Amino acid sequence: MRRFLSVKRARAAGTVSSSIKDFGEPPILLQRRVVVTGLGLVSPLGCGVDYAWERLLNRKCGVRALKQDDLRLEHEDETIRAAVMNNLPSHVVAAVPYGTGLGDFKANVWMSEKKFAPFIAYAMCAAAEALSDADWNPSESDEASERTGVAIGGGIGCITDVLEAAQLIRDYRSNRLSPYFVPRILINMAAGNVSIKYKLKGPNHAAVTACASGAHSIGDAFRMVRFGDADVMIAGGTEASIDALSLAGFSRAKALSTRFNACPERASRPFDSDREGFVIGEGAGIMILEEYEHAKRRGAKMYAEIRGYGMSGDGHHITQPSEDGKGAVLAMNRALQQSGLKPNEIDYVNAHATSTPRGDKVEAVAIKTVFKEHAVTGNLAFSSTKGATGHLLGAAGAVEAIFSVLALHHGQAPPTLNLILPDRVFHDGFVPIGSTKAMSIHAVLSNSFGFGGTNASLVFTSPPSH
């Protein structure tokens, strides 16, 4: 204590130099332009970007009736599985099609290793397609490997593994627990395994923000490229949560559709007056984000430029947004502000709208608040592609960002399925599109919102022309 006081008095007298050193302003980082050069997709509409996109435009639906195999209770007998299924109020799912045909997920290829849970395998499959599409092989050189990173988020991970492990513990059989249990359930293992497969030394990141995870991962990756942490990022989201526990949990939260069990393809109906809950889906969406000059030097094709990334929190409720949609408004406005675009320069909005009564209405109010007169002129098209895919939870934002980029690239705004009688919130020309719309599209905005009140919006534009 005496020594402390003596040093303090000495400093006051100016005889001891301060330990604080001023290093001046940090270096100014160039804000680089970022383009999309590759896309990969695993979805209820099928695997492969071109295959799924064509089906989406042709109003095909990936929602089907629940099957016992969807419960992922392989270790239980049929009697137990039947009883579990009968206790579930929602019997509709948007599952990835497995098989060996065109558009099928090849489980024998992607799930041959025991360390790969389905959500990891989906991400591996989509990442392989995206890298091939971008014609980018980062493992060819040390420099490319060091300047390429991964950002793949997810919402829940492999909850079935947790359920089975808990049963082993209760049965005093912990010695039977798989050594791959922990690597299979960790959300960041999708990004981790992609990074390992391609020997990537750049950022290795995974956002876990419920249904906004995919969009947040793309937005975070955008900033990593923009500020120089990497030249190329493999970014997106993945989810495989169609199982007994997830269905039971969301059912108890009264979030799932239950009225259309007899006609599954009608169950997911965003913005429709007869909507009453979402359809749980699964899949993965991956895009390759690349620094513009880097892409130009190697002659890469460019689908779009990513210009804006807006985030916000509702600060309101764990599952329900506030009636005024303030959180969504903030996310969209922040994305627009960062992009340098005005609201009337956006041609298409891919809405988050999941088919829940309150959520869809609140987002509609938010879109009208942000776009004002532009929303009623007929020049702004907006839709929710969840009518065709269901709600892919942690993968939703990434899959829908891909659909948004494809809308821009092809000049076709995708439809909202099952939009029979739009909610009363729509009037005076402000209404979502129910059919594919061919139009001139130069700028798009994609929304993703999640439990906990987390919001993300992404703005994409036509790629640079010079």
C-alpha positions in Angstrom: 0.0 0.0 0.0 2.8 2.4 0.9 4.6 1.6 -2.4 1.3 2.3 -4.3 0.9 5.7 -2.6 4.6 6.6 -3.3 4.2 5.8 -7.0 1.0 7.8 -7.1 2.6 10.8 -5.5 5.7 10.5 -7.8 3.4 10.5 -10.9 1.6 13.5 -9.6 4.9 15.3 -9.2 5.9 14.3 -12.7 8.9 12.1 -11.8 7.5 8.8 -13.1 6.4 8.3 -16.7 2.9 7.0 -17.5 2.6 3.4 -18.6 0.0 4.4 -21.2 1.3 4.7 -24.7 -0.6 6.4 -27.5 -0.2 4.5 -30.8 -2.2 7.0 -32.8 -5.0 6.2 -35.1 -5.2 2.6 -36.4 -4.6 2.1 -40.1 -7.5 2.9 -42.4 -8.9 -0.3 -44.0 -10.0 -0.2 -47.6 -13.7 -1.2 -48.0 -13.5 -3.7 -50.8 -16.3 -4.6 -53.2 -17.7 -8.2 -52.8 -19.4 -10.3 -55.4 -21.1 -13.7 -55.5 -19.3 -16.1 -57.8 -20.8 -19.5 -56.8 -24.0 -21.1 -55.5 -24.8 -24.5 -54.0 -28.2 -25.8 -52.7 -29.7 -28.7 -50.8 -33.4 -28.2 -50.3 -36.9 -29.8 -50.1 -37.3 -28.8 -53.8 -34.2 -31.0 -54.6 -30.5 -30.8 -54.7 -28.7 -28.6 -57.1 -29.3 -24.9 -57.8 -30.6 -25.2 -61.3 -32.9 -28.1 -60.5 -34.5 -26.4 -57.4 -34.8 -23.0 -59.1 -36.7 -24.4 -62.1 -39.0 -26.3 -59.8 -39.6 -23.1 -57.7 -40.5 -21.0 -60.7 -42.9 -23.8 -61.9 -44.7 -23.7 -58.6 -43.6 -27.1 -57.4 -43.8 -27.8 -53.7 -41.4 -29.6 -51.4 -43.9 -30.1 -48.6 -45.2 -33.7 -48.0 -46.8 -35.9 -45.4 -44.8 -36.9 -42.3 -43.5 -40.4 -42.4 -42.3 -42.6 -39.5 -38.7 -42.5 -40.8 -38.8 -38.7 -40.5 -38.9 -39.0 -36.7 -35.3 -40.4 -36.7 -36.1 -42.9 -34.0 -34.3 -45.8 -35.7 -33.5 -47.5 -32.4 -37.1 -47.7 -31.4 -39.6 -50.4 -32.5 -42.5 -49.6 -34.8 -45.0 -49.6 -32.0 -43.2 -46.7 -30.2 -42.6 -44.8 -33.4 -46.3 -45.1 -34.3 -47.3 -43.9 -30.9 -44.9 -40.9 -31.1 -46.2 -40.0 -34.5 -49.9 -40.2 -33.4 -49.1 -37.8 -30.6 -47.8 -35.1 -32.9 -50.4 -32.6 -34.0 -48.4 -31.6 -37.2 -48.0 -34.2 -39.8 -46.4 -32.1 -42.6 -42.7 -31.6 -43.4 -40.5 -30.2 -46.1 -37.8 -32.8 -46.2 -34.8 -33.1 -48.5 -35.5 -35.9 -51.0 -33.0 -38.8 -50.6 -32.3 -41.2 -53.4 -30.2 -41.8 -56.5 -32.1 -39.8 -59.0 -31.9 -36.3 -60.4 -32.3 -33.8 -57.6 -31.9 -36.4 -54.9 -29.5 -36.1 -51.9 -27.0 -38.9 -52.3 -26.7 -40.1 -48.7 -24.3 -42.8 -49.6 -21.8 -40.2 -50.8 -22.2 -37.5 -48.2 -23.1 -39.4 -45.0 -20.6 -42.3 -45.4 -18.6 -41.0 -42.4 -20.0 -41.5 -38.9 -18.7 -38.0 -37.9 -21.1 -36.3 -40.3 -24.6 -35.6 -38.9 -27.1 -34.7 -41.6 -26.8 -30.9 -41.2 -23.0 -31.3 -41.7 -23.5 -33.5 -44.8 -26.0 -31.0 -46.3 -23.4 -28.2 -45.9 -20.6 -30.4 -47.4 -22.8 -31.2 -50.4 -23.9 -27.6 -51.0 -20.3 -26.3 -50.5 -19.0 -28.7 -53.1 -21.5 -27.5 -55.7 -20.8 -23.8 -54.9 -17.0 -24.2 -55.2 -17.4 -26.1 -58.5 -19.8 -23.4 -59.7 -17.3 -20.7 -58.8 -14.5 -22.7 -60.4 -12.4 -22.1 -57.2 -10.0 -24.7 -55.8 -8.4 -23.1 -52.8 -6.3 -26.1 -52.0 -4.2 -25.6 -55.1 -1.9 -23.1 -53.4 -0.9 -22.0 -49.9 -1.9 -18.4 -50.7 -5.4 -19.4 -51.9 -5.8 -21.6 -48.9 -4.8 -18.9 -46.4 -7.0 -16.3 -48.1 -10.2 -18.5 -48.2 -12.5 -18.9 -45.2 -15.8 -20.4 -44.2 -18.8 -19.0 -42.4 -21.7 -21.5 -42.2 -24.3 -21.1 -39.5 -27.2 -23.3 -38.2 -30.0 -23.2 -35.7 -30.2 -26.5 -33.8 -27.7 -29.0 -35.1 -28.2 -32.8 -34.5 -30.8 -32.9 -31.7 -31.5 -36.6 -32.4 -28.0 -37.5 -31.3 -28.6 -35.6 -28.1 -31.8 -37.5 -27.5 -30.1 -40.9 -28.1 -27.1 -40.0 -25.9 -29.4 -39.0 -23.1 -31.1 -42.4 -23.2 -27.7 -44.1 -23.0 -26.9 -42.1 -19.9 -30.2 -43.0 -18.3 -29.6 -46.7 -19.1 -26.1 -46.6 -17.6 -24.6 -47.3 -20.9 -22.4 -44.3 -21.4 -19.6 -46.6 -22.6 -21.7 -47.1 -25.7 -21.7 -43.3 -26.5 -20.1 -42.6 -29.9 -16.7 -40.9 -29.8 -18.2 -38.7 -32.6 -21.1 -37.5 -30.4 -19.6 -34.0 -29.6 -18.3 -33.4 -33.2 -21.7 -34.4 -34.6 -23.8 -31.9 -32.5 -21.7 -28.8 -32.5 -23.1 -26.2 -34.9 -19.7 -24.9 -36.0 -18.7 -28.4 -37.3 -20.4 -27.7 -40.6 -17.9 -24.9 -41.2 -15.2 -26.9 -39.5 -15.5 -29.9 -41.8 -15.7 -27.8 -44.9 -12.6 -26.0 -43.8 -10.8 -29.3 -43.2 -11.8 -30.9 -46.5 -10.5 -28.0 -48.5 -7.5 -27.2 -46.2 -8.6 -23.6 -45.6 -6.7 -21.3 -43.3 -8.9 -18.2 -43.5 -11.7 -17.3 -41.0 -13.6 -20.3 -39.7 -17.0 -18.9 -38.4 -20.5 -20.0 -37.6 -23.4 -17.8 -36.6 -26.0 -19.4 -34.4 -29.0 -17.0 -34.4 -32.0 -19.3 -34.9 -33.8 -18.7 -38.2 -31.5 -15.8 -39.1 -28.3 -17.9 -38.9 -27.8 -18.3 -42.6 -28.3 -14.6 -43.4 -26.0 -13.6 -40.5 -23.3 -15.9 -41.7 -23.5 -14.5 -45.2 -23.5 -11.0 -43.9 -20.5 -11.7 -41.5 -18.6 -13.3 -44.4 -19.3 -10.2 -46.6 -17.7 -8.0 -44.0 -14.7 -10.4 -43.7 -14.0 -10.0 -47.4 -14.8 -6.4 -47.4 -12.4 -5.5 -44.7 -9.6 -7.8 -45.9 -9.8 -10.8 -43.5 -10.2 -13.0 -46.6 -10.4 -12.8 -50.4 -12.9 -15.6 -50.7 -15.6 -16.9 -48.2 -17.7 -20.0 -48.4 -20.8 -18.7 -46.6 -24.4 -19.9 -45.8 -26.5 -21.9 -43.4 -27.6 -25.5 -42.8 -30.2 -27.4 -40.9 -31.5 -30.9 -40.4 -34.1 -30.7 -37.6 -37.0 -32.8 -38.9 -37.2 -35.3 -36.0 -39.5 -36.3 -33.2 -38.2 -33.9 -30.6 -38.1 -30.8 -32.8 -41.6 -31.5 -34.1 -42.9 -32.0 -30.5 -41.1 -28.8 -29.3 -42.3 -26.5 -32.0 -45.8 -28.1 -31.7 -45.8 -27.2 -28.0 -44.9 -23.7 -28.9 -48.0 -23.7 -31.3 -45.7 -22.7 -34.2 -46.5 -25.5 -36.7 -49.2 -25.9 -39.2 -51.8 -28.5 -38.1 -54.9 -27.8 -40.2 -53.6 -29.2 -43.5 -52.3 -32.6 -42.5 -54.6 -34.2 -45.2 -53.3 -31.9 -47.9 -49.6 -31.2 -47.2 -48.9 -29.1 -50.2 -51.3 -26.5 -49.0 -49.9 -26.2 -45.5 -47.2 -23.6 -46.0 -49.1 -20.4 -47.1 -47.2 -17.2 -46.3 -49.3 -14.0 -46.2 -52.5 -16.0 -46.9 -55.5 -15.3 -44.6 -55.8 -19.0 -43.9 -52.3 -19.5 -42.6 -51.9 -20.9 -39.1 -48.3 -22.0 -38.7 -45.1 -22.9 -40.5 -44.0 -26.2 -42.0 -40.6 -27.4 -40.6 -38.0 -27.9 -43.4 -34.4 -28.8 -43.8 -31.5 -28.2 -46.2 -28.5 -26.0 -46.8 -27.6 -23.0 -48.9 -24.0 -22.0 -49.7 -22.7 -19.1 -51.7 -19.1 -18.1 -52.6 -18.4 -14.5 -51.7 -15.3 -13.0 -53.4 -13.4 -9.7 -53.5 -14.3 -8.1 -56.8 -10.8 -7.5 -58.1 -9.8 -11.0 -57.1 -12.7 -12.4 -59.1 -12.1 -10.2 -62.1 -8.4 -11.2 -62.2 -9.3 -14.9 -62.5 -12.2 -14.3 -64.9 -14.8 -15.6 -62.6 -18.5 -15.3 -63.5 -20.4 -13.0 -61.2 -24.0 -13.5 -60.2 -24.4 -10.3 -58.1 -22.7 -7.9 -55.8 -23.5 -7.9 -52.1 -23.9 -4.3 -51.1 -25.6 -4.1 -47.7 -26.0 -6.1 -44.5 -28.4 -4.8 -41.8 -28.9 -6.2 -38.3 -31.2 -5.4 -35.4 -32.9 -6.8 -32.3 -36.6 -6.5 -31.5 -36.0 -6.1 -27.8 -39.5 -7.3 -27.3 -40.3 -11.1 -26.9 -38.6 -14.4 -27.3 -40.8 -15.5 -30.3 -43.2 -12.7 -31.2 -42.2 -9.5 -33.0 -43.8 -6.2 -31.9 -46.8 -5.1 -33.8 -45.1 -2.1 -35.5 -42.3 -4.3 -36.9 -39.6 -1.9 -35.7 -36.9 -4.5 -35.6 -37.5 -5.6 -39.2 -37.7 -1.9 -40.2 -34.3 -1.2 -38.6 -32.7 -4.2 -40.3 -33.9 -3.3 -43.7 -33.1 0.4 -43.4 -29.6 -0.4 -42.1 -29.0 -2.7 -45.0 -30.2 -0.1 -47.5 -28.1 2.7 -45.8 -25.0 0.5 -46.1 -25.7 -0.3 -49.7 -26.1 3.3 -50.7 -29.4 2.5 -52.4 -32.7 4.2 -51.9 -35.8 2.1 -51.1 -37.3 2.9 -54.5 -34.2 1.3 -56.2 -35.1 -2.2 -54.8 -37.0 -4.3 -57.4 -37.6 -7.5 -55.4 -37.9 -8.4 -51.7 -37.7 -12.1 -50.6 -39.7 -11.9 -47.3 -39.0 -14.0 -44.3 -42.8 -14.7 -43.9 -43.0 -18.2 -42.5 -46.8 -18.7 -42.6 -47.5 -17.7 -39.0 -50.4 -15.4 -38.3 -48.6 -12.6 -36.4 -45.1 -12.9 -38.0 -46.3 -12.5 -41.6 -48.5 -9.5 -40.8 -45.8 -7.7 -38.9 -43.3 -8.2 -41.7 -45.9 -6.8 -44.2 -46.3 -3.7 -42.1 -42.5 -3.3 -41.9 -42.1 -3.7 -45.7 -44.8 -1.0 -46.2 -43.1 1.2 -43.7 -39.7 1.0 -45.4 -40.8 1.2 -49.0 -43.8 3.5 -48.6 -45.2 4.6 -52.0 -42.8 2.3 -53.9 -44.6 -0.7 -52.3 -47.9 0.2 -54.0 -46.8 1.3 -57.4 -46.4 -2.2 -58.8 -42.6 -1.7 -59.3 -41.7 -3.5 -56.1 -42.3 -7.3 -56.3 -42.1 -9.3 -53.1 -42.8 -12.9 -52.2 -42.1 -15.6 -49.7 -40.6 -18.8 -51.2 -41.4 -20.7 -48.0 -44.7 -21.7 -49.6 -42.6 -24.1 -51.7 -39.8 -25.0 -49.2 -41.4 -24.7 -45.8 -39.2 -23.1 -43.1 -35.6 -24.3 -43.2 -34.8 -22.7 -39.8 -31.1 -22.0 -39.7 -30.7 -22.6 -43.4 -33.6 -20.4 -44.4 -31.8 -17.1 -44.8 -29.1 -18.7 -46.9 -31.4 -20.6 -49.2 -33.6 -17.5 -49.7 -30.6 -15.3 -50.3 -29.7 -17.7 -53.1 -33.2 -17.4 -54.5 -32.9 -13.7 -54.3 -29.6 -13.7 -56.2 -31.1 -16.0 -58.9 -34.1 -13.7 -59.2 -31.7 -10.8 -60.0 -29.5 -13.0 -62.2 -32.4 -14.3 -64.3 -34.9 -11.4 -64.1 -37.6 -13.6 -62.6 -39.3 -13.0 -59.2 -40.4 -16.3 -57.7 -43.9 -16.9 -56.5 -45.6 -17.3 -53.1 -47.4 -20.6 -53.2 -50.9 -21.1 -51.7 -51.7 -17.4 -51.7 -55.4 -17.7 -52.2 -56.8 -14.8 -50.2 -54.1 -12.4 -49.0 -54.2 -11.1 -45.5 -56.3 -7.9 -44.9 -53.2 -6.0 -44.3 -52.7 -5.9 -48.1 -54.5 -3.3 -50.1 -54.1 -0.5 -52.7 -51.7 -2.5 -54.9 -49.6 -3.6 -52.0 -49.8 -7.4 -52.4 -47.2 -10.2 -52.7 -46.9 -12.0 -56.0 -48.5 -15.4 -56.3 -47.0 -16.3 -59.7 -43.6 -16.1 -61.2 -43.0 -12.6 -62.5 -40.6 -11.8 -65.4 -39.3 -8.3 -64.8 -36.2 -6.1 -64.9 -34.4 -6.8 -61.6 -31.3 -4.9 -60.6 -31.4 -4.8 -56.8 -33.0 -7.2 -54.3 -33.4 -7.4 -50.5 -33.7 -10.7 -48.5 -35.1 -10.8 -45.0 -34.5 -13.3 -42.2 -35.8 -13.0 -38.6 -35.3 -15.4 -35.7 -36.5 -16.4 -32.2 -35.0 -14.1 -29.6 -35.9 -11.1 -31.8 -32.8 -11.2 -34.0 -33.1 -9.7 -37.5 -30.9 -9.6 -40.7 -31.4 -8.1 -44.1 -29.1 -8.5 -47.1 -29.0 -6.3 -50.2 -27.7 -7.7 -53.6 -27.3 -5.7 -56.8 -26.2 -6.5 -60.4 -22.5 -7.1 -60.5 -20.1 -4.3 -61.4 -19.9 -3.7 -65.2 -16.3 -2.5 -65.2 
